[in-house]
Amino acid sequence: MKTSLRQLITVLALGAVALPVVSIAQEAPPAEKRGPGGPGGGRGRMTPEQQVERLSEALTLTAEQKTKITAIYKEQAAAMAAIPQEERREKMMEMMKATREKIRATLTPEQMKKFDEMPPMGGGRGGPGGKGGEKKQQ
């Protein structure tokens, strides 16, 4: 009986020591790294402003281009949110294609060339430099 009580106390003490370690590992990422869906809900999606900053770093956008492209990304996000969850997957590719075309229309010829060489924003699946592109190169 004394042995079981001792074991129980030991297990509880170890659990109390391990709890802070486990809770630290489960903390949410910083707000700037989270998507618009909050902790875990954003699934790594970038905000329209973050998407524009990524493009600006690669293409050196003007202030006017940044404003126009931010509006394009916000329009896409609103349109995507309006589509029922079960239909999003099938409509996402055509929406992304339409968004890329709208963005291309705001770019200079030099920027367009660089933009066309960039992988798509949605993880790059199937586009140049993405998982689909890697398979084609082998």
LONU-652283 format. One record per residue: residue in three letters; x, y, z of N, C-alpha, C in turn. Coordinates in pm, whole numbers, plus 50000, padded with zeros to 5 digits. Example, Ala and Ser with C-alpha at 12.3 -4.5 7.8 and 13.67 -1.06 7.14 Angstrom:
<vexpas>
Ala513194943150780512304955050780513204967050780;Ser512854977550708513674989450714512905000350787;
</vexpas>
This chain:
<vexpas>
Met500834988150000500005000050000500865012550000;Lys501915012750086502795024450092503505026649958;Thr503855015449891504535016549762503615022849659;Ser502335019049654501415024849556501205039749582;Leu501105043649706500935057749739502165065649698;Arg503335059949723504585066449684504675068049532;Gln504295057549461504315058149315503335068749263;Leu502165069349322501175079149281501695093349302;Ile502285095749417502845109049446503965112349350;Thr504805102649318505915104749224505375108149085;Val504375100949040503795103448909503155117348904;Leu502435120949008501815134249013502875145349013;Ala503945143149086505015153149091505675154748955;Leu505925143548886506515144248752505565151148654;Gly504285148348666503295154848581503275169848603;Ala503375174148728503385188448760504625195248703;Val505745188048701506975193648646506895194348493;Ala506285184248430506215183748284505175193348226;Leu504165197148301503085205548250503565218648188;Pro504445226348253504885238848188505615236448056;Val506365225648047507095222647924506105219847810;Val505085212147839504075208647739503295221147699;Ser502935229547793502145241447760502945251447676;Ile504245252447696505075261247614505085256447470;Ala505145243247450505185237647315503875240147241;Gln502785242747312501505244547248501115259147230;Glu502005268447264501685282647247501455285747100;Ala500565295247075500265299446938501455307146881;Pro501645306546748502715314346687502415329246699;Pro503425337746685503185352146693502135356646591;Ala501415367346622500305372046539500735374646395;Glu501965379846375502395382946239502635370546154;Lys502755358846217502975346546141501675338746120;Arg500605343046186499335336146172498575341546054;Gly497755333045995496885337345887495665344345942;Pro494765348845856493595356145900492625347745983;Gly492765334745983491855326246056492225324646203;Gly493275331346251493685330246390494545317946411;Pro494785314346538495655303046566495125290146506;Gly495895284446416495525271746357494495272846247;Gly493685283446246492625284746148493105290546017;Gly494215297946020494695304445899495445295145807;Arg495925284145860496665274245783497795280345702;Gly498445290745755499605296345687499285306145577;Arg498035309845558497685319345453498215333045487;Met498665340045386499165353645406498025363545386;Thr498115374745456497145385345437497415392045302;Pro496455399545248496715406645122497945415745132;Glu498115422145246499285431045263500585423145261;Gln500595411445323501795402945321502085397945180;Gln501035394545105501225390044968501835401344884;Val501355413444904501885424844828503345427444866;Glu503665426144993505055428145035505965417744971;Arg505495405344963506285394844897506525398544752;Leu505475403044684505635407044544506555419144532;Ser506395428544621507195440744614508685437744631;Glu509005428344718510405424444736510985418544608;Ala510165410944537510635404444415510575413544293;Leu509585422544288509345430244166509575445244180;Thr509855450244299510035464444326508815472344276;Leu507685470144343506445476744304506435491444344;Thr505715499544266505515513544301504385514144405;Ala504215525744469503145527444567501785525344502;Glu501625530444379500345528844308500065513944278;Gln501095506644236500935492344209500565484844337;Lys501215488344449500915481844576499445483744613;Thr498935495944595497535498844627496605490544541;Lys496865490144410496015482644318496055467644347;Ile497235462344371497385447944393496805443844528;Thr496935452444629496295449644758494795448344740;Ala494205457344661492755456744635492395443844561;Ile493245439544470492995427044396492995415144492;Tyr493985414544581494065403544676492905403844775;Lys492495415744817491345416744908490065412144839;Glu489925415644713488765411344634488735396044624;Gln489905390044598489985375544589489625368944722;Ala490125374544832489835368844964488345369444995;Ala487715380744961486275382144985485475372444898;Ala485885371044773485195361844682485345347444730;Met486515343944777486775330444826485945327744951;Ala485835337645039485065335845162483575334045132;Ala483115339645021481705338744984481335324944927;Ile482345317244887482095304044827481965293844940;Pro480945285344936480815274945039482075266145044;Gln482455262045163483695254545187483845242645093;Glu482785235245070482885223144988483115226144840;Glu482885238444796483085242044656484415249344632;Arg485085253144738486295261344725487405254444647;Arg487645241844675488765234844611488635235244459;Glu487435232644407487265232244262487335246044199;Lys486955256444272486945269944214488225277744242;Met489045272644333490245280044374491215282444258;Met491475272344178492455273744070492035284443969;Glu490765284443930490325294543834490365308543896;Met490065309644026490155322644093491595327544100;Met492515318244132493925322044139494435326444002;Lys494005319543898494415323043762493905336943726;Ala492645339843759492055353043731492785363943809;Thr493135360943934493865370644017495235373543958;Arg495935363043914497265365043853497155373743728;Glu496105371843649495925379843527495675394643562;Lys494885397043666494625410843709495915417443757;Ile496725409843829497995415143879498935418043762;Arg499005408843666499885410743549499545423743478;Ala498245427243474497815439443405498335452143472;Thr498745451243597499265463043667500785464343657;Leu501445454243601502905453743601503515459043472;Thr504785463243483505555466943365506005454043296;Pro506445454843170506915442643101508035435343176;Glu508965442943236510065436543310509535429343434;Gln508595435943504507995429843623507185417443585;Met506485418043471505685406543425506565394343405;Lys507725396443346508625385243320509035378543451;Lys509415386643551509795381143681508595374443749;Phe507425380843738506195375643799505845361943742;Asp505975360543611505645347943545506585336543588;Glu507785340043631508755330043676508565326143822;Met507755334043895507515331344037506515319944054;Pro506685311744160505665301544187504395308144236;Pro503245301844215501995307544264502005308944415;Met501205318144469501165320944613500655309244695;Gly499775301044641499125290544719499995278344744;Gly501275279844767502125268444799502885263144679;Gly502555267644558503305263844441502945250544381;Arg501895244044427501545230944371501185232144224;Gly501895224944141501555224444000502115235843919;Gly502675245943982503195257343908504695256543894;Pro505285266143824506745266243809507405267143946;Gly508335258543971509065258744098508315251544209;Gly507095247144185506315240044285506505225144275;Lys505705217844349505825203244349505575197444211;Gly504585203044140504285198144006505415200943911;Gly506045212743925507155216543838508365207643859;Glu508585203643985509735195044014509585181543947;Lys508365176243945508165163243884508415163643735;Lys508055174843671508245176043527509715176843490;Gln510535182443580511955184243550512735171343560;Gln512225161243631512995148943652513075140743527;
</vexpas>
